[in-house]
Amino acid sequence: MMRKTILALLIASALSACALTPPAIDKNTDLPDSWHSDSASDISIGSNWWVQFDDPALNSLINAAEAHNQNLVIAAARIDEARAALGITSAEQLPRLDLGGKAGRGLSTQLGTPSDNYSLGASASWELDLWGRIKNTNDAARADLLASEYNRDAVALALFANVAQTYFNLRALDQQLLIAQETLKTRQESFQLRKRRFEGGVTSELDLRQAEVELASAQASVPGIEQSIAKVTGSLGILIGQNPREMIESGINRGKTLRQISLPVNVPLGLPSQLLIRRPDIQASEQSLQAAGARIAAARAAYYPTISLTGFLGTESTSISNLFSGPAKTWSFLGNLTAPLFDNGRTTANVEGATARQKQAVANYRLTIQQAFAETQNALIARSSSVKIVAAQQLQLDSLSRQLKLATLRYDNGFSGYLEVLDAQRSLFQAQLNLAAAQRDQLNATVDLYKAMGGGWKADRQSSNS
């Protein structure tokens, strides 16, 4: 009997070499040789890319987001769920052991008297994975786990970029509010001067009313900016996971002013092919593609017979006192074979469904790569353009500051009307606001580039989870 059992196991091991494998997938991608940008340099990128801006307040906000943001909590829970699913499929590869017992009383017509029956024993069962159904299911679960981890990295990358850009928006609004308040103070002083000159008969009422209009315009700009600051502050509080009390009582701590925030000197770029490694969304899509292929092989295994082995070792007796005595021992060993005969096309439909899902995964993988390269190229262009825009806005601001001085001098000496001064004031005020917006856009464009390049996330999940 033992020889037959060993022979059966050897045959099963030999047949396992016939296990089905996932279908081959063409993942070749035609990549560009280089990036089209005049600001790219080949330097490595670190995962903590936000420290390049050298603002402790920003670092603190991102640390808070990492610890308390609810989207990250959800992503982490999905990793736990995928890990549990992998544990279930991994357990199916090993024999299962169960302990059972029963006690009962019955009547046999042959004996004519009631009798008791007691049994206690352990049973083992094991499905021989000849066609790789369990293995492929396990491989799919492992790929799902890796995909969930990469998805968590993608969520974190998007979150940190959102925190940084929202913070920069807030600092830009803070700067614009300061500009508006300073402008309001200047307009108030100008109005009081025009009023005294009008009352003294030095100037006309037209100059007075024009100054009054500009004063009202400056007064209206301040509440609008304050309202925008409140909205952005609330959005940032949600991103970093503040509770309602903290949102109302603590607010958001500020660090450096918009002009003091450092800009990375070089652009962390590298070769286009490195984007496939850096981007966690590409890695997640690739793992989903591998999982889809493994599920096709697992579905195809249903076309072939299923062989399982079961064994039982225990004791059985009509008296509980004799249950553990020598003659009461019992054992059994069974081999079960189940072959599909007719299932109304269910197996075929499962295979077709798995194949269709793989086609979707292939398309999603290619689409993710297309979007990644488009986002990176756009981010490179946007960052290069933002540098030029800031320089042009600064030049305009310097020129308008000089223009206002000249216009005021001409008005005070009677060579021009007050309208020329007002036009210069309005232009300067708008230029100051535009420069703050341009500086914000330059910072945000840099964040977009970090995000597009993957933010330093590395594809090292394979070694740590294999």
C-alpha positions as CSV (number, residue, x, y, z in Angstrom):
1,M,0.0,0.0,0.0
2,M,2.8,2.4,0.9
3,R,4.5,1.7,-2.5
4,K,1.4,2.5,-4.4
5,T,1.0,5.8,-2.4
6,I,4.6,6.8,-3.1
7,L,4.1,5.9,-6.8
8,A,0.9,8.0,-7.0
9,L,2.7,11.0,-5.5
10,L,5.6,10.7,-7.9
11,I,3.2,10.6,-10.8
12,A,1.4,13.6,-9.5
13,S,4.7,15.5,-9.2
14,A,5.6,14.6,-12.7
15,L,2.2,15.8,-14.0
16,S,2.6,19.1,-12.1
17,A,5.3,20.0,-14.7
18,C,2.3,20.3,-17.1
19,A,0.9,23.2,-15.1
20,L,-0.6,25.9,-17.2
21,T,1.2,29.3,-17.4
22,P,-0.2,32.8,-18.0
23,P,-0.3,33.9,-21.7
24,A,2.6,35.9,-22.9
25,I,2.0,39.7,-23.0
26,D,3.8,42.1,-25.4
27,K,4.7,45.1,-23.1
28,N,7.3,46.6,-25.4
29,T,7.0,50.4,-25.4
30,D,8.5,52.8,-27.9
31,L,10.2,55.3,-25.7
32,P,11.8,58.6,-26.7
33,D,15.6,58.9,-26.6
34,S,15.5,62.2,-24.6
35,W,13.2,64.8,-23.1
36,H,12.4,68.0,-25.0
37,S,13.3,70.7,-22.5
38,D,15.9,73.4,-22.0
39,S,16.0,72.9,-18.2
40,A,16.5,69.2,-17.8
41,S,19.6,67.7,-16.0
42,D,20.4,64.1,-15.2
43,I,20.5,64.0,-11.4
44,S,18.9,61.4,-9.1
45,I,15.6,62.2,-7.4
46,G,15.0,61.5,-3.7
47,S,11.7,60.3,-2.2
48,N,11.5,63.3,0.1
49,W,11.5,65.8,-2.8
50,W,9.6,68.5,-0.9
51,V,12.6,69.2,1.4
52,Q,14.2,70.9,-1.7
53,F,11.9,73.9,-1.0
54,D,13.6,74.3,2.4
55,D,10.5,75.3,4.3
56,P,10.0,73.6,7.7
57,A,6.3,74.5,7.7
58,L,5.8,72.6,4.4
59,N,7.7,69.6,5.8
60,S,5.5,69.6,8.9
61,L,2.3,69.7,6.8
62,I,3.4,66.8,4.7
63,N,4.3,64.7,7.8
64,A,0.9,65.5,9.2
65,A,-0.8,64.4,5.9
66,E,1.2,61.2,5.9
67,A,0.1,60.4,9.4
68,H,-3.6,61.5,9.3
69,N,-4.9,61.8,5.8
70,Q,-7.9,59.5,5.4
71,N,-7.2,58.6,1.7
72,L,-3.9,57.1,2.9
73,V,-5.7,55.2,5.6
74,I,-8.0,53.8,3.0
75,A,-5.1,52.8,0.8
76,A,-3.3,51.2,3.7
77,A,-6.4,49.2,4.5
78,R,-6.6,48.0,0.9
79,I,-3.0,46.7,1.3
80,D,-4.1,44.8,4.4
81,E,-7.0,43.3,2.5
82,A,-4.8,42.2,-0.4
83,R,-2.3,40.7,2.1
84,A,-5.1,38.7,3.7
85,A,-6.3,37.5,0.3
86,L,-2.7,36.3,-0.5
87,G,-2.7,34.5,2.8
88,I,-5.8,32.6,1.8
89,T,-4.5,31.5,-1.6
90,S,-1.1,30.6,-0.1
91,A,-2.9,28.3,2.5
92,E,-4.5,26.4,-0.4
93,Q,-1.1,25.2,-1.5
94,L,-0.6,23.2,1.6
95,P,-2.4,20.2,3.1
96,R,-5.3,21.0,5.4
97,L,-5.6,19.3,8.8
98,D,-8.8,19.0,10.7
99,L,-9.7,17.4,14.1
100,G,-13.2,16.0,14.6
101,G,-15.2,13.9,16.9
102,K,-18.7,12.6,17.3
103,A,-20.8,10.8,19.8
104,G,-24.2,9.2,19.1
105,R,-26.7,6.4,19.9
106,G,-28.7,4.4,17.4
107,L,-30.7,1.3,16.7
108,S,-29.7,-1.5,14.3
109,T,-32.5,-3.8,13.1
110,Q,-29.9,-6.6,12.8
111,L,-28.8,-6.3,16.4
112,G,-32.2,-5.4,17.8
113,T,-30.8,-3.3,20.6
114,P,-29.7,0.3,20.8
115,S,-25.9,0.9,20.7
116,D,-23.5,3.8,21.3
117,N,-20.9,5.1,18.9
118,Y,-17.9,7.3,19.6
119,S,-15.1,8.5,17.3
120,L,-12.2,10.9,17.4
121,G,-9.7,11.5,14.8
122,A,-7.7,13.8,12.5
123,S,-8.2,14.2,8.8
124,A,-5.9,15.7,6.1
125,S,-6.8,16.8,2.7
126,W,-4.7,18.1,-0.2
127,E,-5.5,19.1,-3.7
128,L,-2.7,18.1,-6.2
129,D,-2.2,21.3,-8.2
130,L,-1.4,19.5,-11.4
131,W,-2.5,22.3,-13.7
132,G,-1.4,25.2,-11.7
133,R,-4.8,26.5,-10.7
134,I,-3.8,27.2,-7.1
135,K,-0.3,28.4,-8.0
136,N,-1.7,30.9,-10.6
137,T,-4.4,32.1,-8.2
138,N,-1.6,32.6,-5.6
139,D,0.5,34.5,-8.1
140,A,-2.5,36.7,-9.0
141,A,-3.0,37.5,-5.3
142,R,0.6,38.3,-4.9
143,A,0.5,40.7,-7.9
144,D,-2.6,42.3,-6.4
145,L,-0.8,42.9,-3.2
146,L,2.1,44.6,-5.0
147,A,-0.4,46.6,-7.0
148,S,-2.1,47.8,-3.8
149,E,1.2,48.8,-2.4
150,Y,2.1,50.8,-5.5
151,N,-1.3,52.3,-5.5
152,R,-0.7,53.5,-1.9
153,D,2.5,55.1,-3.1
154,A,0.7,56.8,-6.0
155,V,-1.9,58.1,-3.5
156,A,0.8,59.4,-1.2
157,L,2.6,61.0,-4.2
158,A,-0.5,62.8,-5.3
159,L,-1.4,63.8,-1.7
160,F,2.0,65.3,-1.0
161,A,2.0,67.2,-4.3
162,N,-1.5,68.5,-3.5
163,V,-0.4,69.6,0.0
164,A,2.6,71.4,-1.4
165,Q,0.7,73.2,-4.1
166,T,-2.1,74.1,-1.7
167,Y,0.4,75.5,0.7
168,F,2.0,77.5,-2.1
169,N,-1.4,78.8,-3.1
170,L,-2.0,79.8,0.5
171,R,1.4,81.7,0.7
172,A,0.6,83.4,-2.6
173,L,-2.7,84.6,-1.2
174,D,-1.0,85.7,2.0
175,Q,1.4,87.8,-0.1
176,Q,-1.4,89.2,-2.2
177,L,-3.3,90.1,1.0
178,L,-0.3,92.0,2.3
179,I,0.0,93.8,-1.1
180,A,-3.7,94.7,-1.0
181,Q,-3.4,95.9,2.6
182,E,-0.4,98.0,1.8
183,T,-2.2,99.4,-1.3
184,L,-5.2,100.2,0.8
185,K,-3.1,102.1,3.2
186,T,-1.5,104.1,0.4
187,R,-4.9,104.8,-1.2
188,Q,-6.2,106.0,2.2
189,E,-3.3,108.4,2.5
190,S,-3.7,109.5,-1.1
191,F,-7.4,110.1,-0.5
192,Q,-6.8,112.2,2.6
193,L,-4.3,114.3,0.7
194,R,-6.6,114.8,-2.2
195,K,-9.4,115.8,0.3
196,R,-7.2,118.4,2.1
197,R,-6.1,119.8,-1.2
198,F,-9.7,120.0,-2.4
199,E,-10.9,121.7,0.8
200,G,-8.0,124.1,0.4
201,G,-9.0,124.9,-3.2
202,V,-5.8,123.5,-4.6
203,T,-7.3,120.6,-6.6
204,S,-10.6,119.8,-8.2
205,E,-13.4,117.6,-7.0
206,L,-12.7,115.3,-9.9
207,D,-9.3,114.4,-8.5
208,L,-11.0,113.8,-5.1
209,R,-13.6,111.5,-6.5
210,Q,-11.1,109.6,-8.6
211,A,-9.0,109.0,-5.4
212,E,-12.2,108.0,-3.6
213,V,-13.0,105.4,-6.4
214,E,-9.5,103.9,-6.1
215,L,-9.8,103.8,-2.3
216,A,-13.1,101.9,-2.6
217,S,-11.6,99.5,-5.1
218,A,-8.7,98.7,-2.7
219,Q,-11.1,98.2,0.2
220,A,-13.1,95.7,-1.9
221,S,-10.1,93.6,-2.8
222,V,-9.1,92.8,0.8
223,P,-12.2,90.8,1.8
224,G,-12.1,88.8,-1.4
225,I,-8.6,87.7,-0.8
226,E,-9.4,86.9,2.9
227,Q,-12.3,84.8,1.8
228,S,-10.0,82.8,-0.6
229,I,-7.5,82.3,2.2
230,A,-10.2,80.8,4.4
231,K,-11.2,78.4,1.6
232,V,-7.6,77.3,0.9
233,T,-6.9,77.0,4.7
234,G,-9.9,74.6,5.0
235,S,-8.8,72.5,2.0
236,L,-5.3,72.2,3.4
237,G,-6.7,71.2,6.8
238,I,-8.6,68.4,5.2
239,L,-5.5,67.2,3.3
240,I,-3.4,67.0,6.5
241,G,-6.2,65.3,8.4
242,Q,-7.1,68.0,10.9
243,N,-10.2,67.4,13.0
244,P,-12.9,70.1,13.1
245,R,-11.6,71.6,16.4
246,E,-8.1,72.0,14.9
247,M,-9.5,73.5,11.7
248,I,-11.2,76.2,13.7
249,E,-8.8,76.8,16.6
250,S,-5.4,76.0,15.2
251,G,-5.5,76.9,11.5
252,I,-2.4,76.4,9.4
253,N,1.1,77.3,10.5
254,R,3.0,79.4,8.0
255,G,6.7,79.2,7.2
256,K,8.7,81.2,4.7
257,T,7.1,83.9,2.6
258,L,6.5,83.1,-1.1
259,R,9.6,85.0,-2.1
260,Q,11.8,83.2,0.5
261,I,10.8,79.6,-0.5
262,S,13.7,78.0,-2.3
263,L,13.5,76.6,-5.8
264,P,15.5,73.5,-6.7
265,V,18.4,74.6,-8.8
266,N,18.3,71.6,-11.1
267,V,15.5,69.5,-12.5
268,P,15.6,65.9,-11.3
269,L,15.1,64.1,-14.6
270,G,17.2,61.3,-16.1
271,L,16.5,59.0,-19.0
272,P,12.9,58.5,-20.3
273,S,13.1,54.7,-19.5
274,Q,13.6,55.5,-15.8
275,L,10.0,56.9,-15.7
276,L,8.7,53.3,-16.0
277,I,10.5,52.5,-12.7
278,R,9.8,55.8,-10.8
279,R,6.1,56.1,-11.4
280,P,4.1,54.0,-8.9
281,D,1.0,54.2,-11.0
282,I,2.8,52.5,-13.9
283,Q,4.2,49.8,-11.5
284,A,0.7,49.3,-10.1
285,S,-0.8,48.9,-13.6
286,E,1.9,46.4,-14.5
287,Q,1.2,44.3,-11.5
288,S,-2.5,44.3,-12.3
289,L,-1.6,43.1,-15.8
290,Q,0.4,40.2,-14.4
291,A,-2.5,39.3,-12.0
292,A,-4.9,39.3,-15.0
293,G,-2.7,36.9,-16.9
294,A,-2.4,34.5,-14.0
295,R,-6.1,34.5,-13.6
296,I,-6.5,33.3,-17.2
297,A,-4.3,30.3,-16.5
298,A,-6.2,29.6,-13.3
299,A,-9.5,29.7,-15.2
300,R,-8.2,27.4,-17.9
301,A,-7.2,24.8,-15.3
302,A,-11.0,24.1,-14.8
303,Y,-10.9,22.2,-18.1
304,Y,-8.8,19.5,-16.6
305,P,-9.4,16.9,-13.9
306,T,-9.0,17.7,-10.2
307,I,-7.2,15.2,-8.0
308,S,-7.2,15.4,-4.3
309,L,-5.9,13.2,-1.5
310,T,-7.6,12.7,1.9
311,G,-6.6,10.7,4.9
312,F,-8.0,9.9,8.3
313,L,-6.4,8.6,11.4
314,G,-8.4,8.2,14.7
315,T,-10.3,5.9,17.0
316,E,-13.8,4.6,17.0
317,S,-15.6,2.6,19.7
318,T,-19.1,1.8,21.0
319,S,-17.9,2.6,24.4
320,I,-16.2,5.9,25.4
321,S,-14.0,4.0,27.9
322,N,-12.5,1.9,25.1
323,L,-12.1,4.9,22.6
324,F,-8.4,5.2,23.2
325,S,-7.6,1.4,23.4
326,G,-5.5,-0.3,20.8
327,P,-8.3,-2.1,18.9
328,A,-10.3,1.1,18.5
329,K,-7.8,2.7,16.1
330,T,-9.0,3.3,12.6
331,W,-7.4,4.9,9.5
332,S,-8.2,5.5,5.8
333,F,-6.6,7.0,2.7
334,L,-8.5,8.1,-0.4
335,G,-7.7,9.6,-3.7
336,N,-10.5,11.6,-5.4
337,L,-10.6,12.5,-9.1
338,T,-13.2,14.9,-10.5
339,A,-13.2,15.5,-14.2
340,P,-15.4,18.2,-15.9
341,L,-18.0,16.7,-18.1
342,F,-20.7,19.3,-18.9
343,D,-21.1,22.6,-17.2
344,N,-23.2,24.5,-19.7
345,G,-20.2,26.6,-20.9
346,R,-19.4,28.0,-17.4
347,T,-15.6,27.2,-17.7
348,T,-15.4,28.7,-21.2
349,A,-17.3,31.8,-20.0
350,N,-14.8,32.2,-17.0
351,V,-11.9,31.9,-19.4
352,E,-13.4,34.4,-21.8
353,G,-14.1,36.8,-18.9
354,A,-10.5,36.5,-17.6
355,T,-9.2,37.1,-21.1
356,A,-11.4,40.2,-21.5
357,R,-10.1,41.6,-18.2
358,Q,-6.5,41.0,-19.3
359,K,-7.2,43.0,-22.5
360,Q,-8.5,45.8,-20.3
361,A,-5.4,45.6,-18.1
362,V,-3.1,45.8,-21.2
363,A,-5.0,48.8,-22.5
364,N,-4.8,50.4,-19.1
365,Y,-1.1,49.7,-18.8
366,R,-0.4,51.4,-22.2
367,L,-2.7,54.3,-21.4
368,T,-0.9,54.8,-18.0
369,I,2.4,55.0,-19.8
370,Q,1.1,57.4,-22.4
371,Q,-0.4,59.7,-19.7
372,A,2.9,59.5,-17.7
373,F,5.1,60.7,-20.6
374,A,2.6,63.4,-21.6
375,E,2.4,64.7,-18.0
376,T,6.2,64.7,-17.7
377,Q,6.7,66.6,-21.0
378,N,4.0,69.1,-20.2
379,A,5.5,69.6,-16.7
380,L,9.0,70.2,-18.2
381,I,7.6,72.8,-20.6
382,A,5.5,74.4,-17.8
383,R,8.4,74.8,-15.5
384,S,10.6,76.2,-18.2
385,S,7.9,78.7,-19.1
386,S,7.2,79.7,-15.5
387,V,10.8,80.8,-15.0
388,K,10.5,83.1,-18.0
389,I,7.2,84.4,-16.9
390,V,8.5,85.3,-13.4
391,A,11.4,87.2,-14.9
392,A,9.1,89.1,-17.2
393,Q,6.7,89.9,-14.4
394,Q,9.5,91.2,-12.3
395,L,10.8,93.4,-15.1
396,Q,7.3,94.8,-15.6
397,L,6.9,95.5,-11.9
398,D,10.2,97.3,-11.7
399,S,9.2,99.4,-14.7
400,L,5.8,100.3,-13.3
401,S,7.3,101.3,-10.0
402,R,9.5,103.8,-11.8
403,Q,6.5,104.9,-13.9
404,L,4.5,105.7,-10.8
405,K,7.3,107.8,-9.3
406,L,7.5,109.7,-12.6
407,A,3.8,110.2,-12.9
408,T,3.5,111.4,-9.3
409,L,6.4,113.8,-9.9
410,R,4.8,115.2,-13.0
411,Y,1.4,115.6,-11.3
412,D,2.9,117.4,-8.3
413,N,4.7,119.8,-10.6
414,G,1.5,120.4,-12.7
415,F,2.7,118.8,-15.9
416,S,-0.1,116.1,-16.0
417,G,-3.5,115.3,-14.5
418,Y,-4.2,113.0,-11.6
419,L,-5.6,110.4,-13.9
420,E,-2.1,109.5,-15.1
421,V,-1.1,108.8,-11.4
422,L,-4.2,106.6,-10.9
423,D,-3.4,104.6,-14.0
424,A,0.1,104.0,-12.8
425,Q,-1.2,103.0,-9.4
426,R,-3.7,100.5,-10.8
427,S,-1.1,99.0,-13.1
428,L,1.4,98.6,-10.3
429,F,-1.1,97.0,-8.0
430,Q,-2.1,94.5,-10.6
431,A,1.5,93.8,-11.5
432,Q,2.3,93.1,-7.8
433,L,-0.6,90.6,-7.7
434,N,0.5,89.0,-11.0
435,L,4.1,88.6,-9.8
436,A,2.8,86.7,-6.7
437,A,0.7,84.5,-8.9
438,A,3.6,83.9,-11.2
439,Q,5.9,82.9,-8.3
440,R,3.2,80.5,-7.1
441,D,2.9,79.0,-10.5
442,Q,6.6,78.5,-10.7
443,L,6.6,76.6,-7.5
444,N,3.6,74.6,-8.5
445,A,5.1,73.7,-11.9
446,T,8.2,72.3,-10.0
447,V,5.9,70.2,-7.9
448,D,4.1,69.0,-11.0
449,L,7.4,67.9,-12.4
450,Y,8.4,66.0,-9.3
451,K,5.0,64.3,-9.4
452,A,5.2,63.5,-13.1
453,M,8.6,61.9,-12.6
454,G,7.3,59.7,-9.8
455,G,8.6,61.7,-6.9
456,G,11.4,59.2,-6.1
457,W,9.3,56.1,-5.5
458,K,11.3,53.1,-6.4
459,A,10.1,49.7,-7.8
460,D,11.6,47.5,-5.1
461,R,8.4,45.7,-4.0
462,Q,9.4,42.5,-5.8
463,S,12.3,41.7,-3.6
464,S,10.5,42.5,-0.4
465,N,7.4,40.6,-1.1
466,S,8.5,37.7,-3.2
